[in-house]
Structure formats: C-alpha cells, structure tokens
Amino acid sequence: MGGAVLAGLGAVAGGAYNKRDDLTQGVTWETDHLKYAGDLWDEATLAKRVEDLIDIENEHGVIFRTFVRLFVPHQISVTHFIF
C-alpha cells in the first residue's frame, strides 16, 4: 500500500509541476484581486481611484460608466447569471 501512496503523490506532484504556469497565473490573479478588495475598505484610496478616472476621462476622452442591476428576491434564478 505504501508504494501506491507514493505513486499517487508522485503523480500529483508531476501534475502540479506540469501545470505550474497555470497555478502561478491563478495565484497572481487571486493576489491582485485581494489587493483590490482590500482597497475597498480604504476611503482615501477609493477617492484617488475615482479622481484618476475623472482625470483620464477629461484628459483623454475615455468614458467610464457604471451599470447596476437590482435583483429583486423573487426574480433571482440561475438564468440571470452567465458563467
């Protein structure tokens, strides 16, 4: 049984090594997302982000808009979400 466990661990390690670029990309995305989510609690940083967006819009003509969809509890179903 010990040999089977070692073979299984070797297969997992080999698979992780082969997919290391995908794993690194996933970890990078998650780290960047957590940095952004952490900024949501920092009012000064949020204000700076909005000011930067306004400056970009005024200086370069890039238009930023926010679209919000209000979900009423009885209207929520799986068909409202795209995965």
Phi, psi and omega in degrees: 000326180299323179294323179293321178294315179297320178296319178296316178295322178295321179294318178296315180297319178295318178296319178295321179295318179294330181257020185300324179294318177296318179295318179297317179297318179296317179294320178298315179299314182297318179298315178297320180296318180294326175297315179297314181298325177295326178293338181297338179269352183257102185299320180295319179294319178297317179298320178296319179298317180294317178300318178297319178297318179296318178298317179297319180297316182289320185278326188242356179075015178280127184261127177248134177223152176243130177247129182240136178244121178271123178262120174275134188312319183283351180264350185285128173210171182297332183291346179280347185249139177250125181252000000 
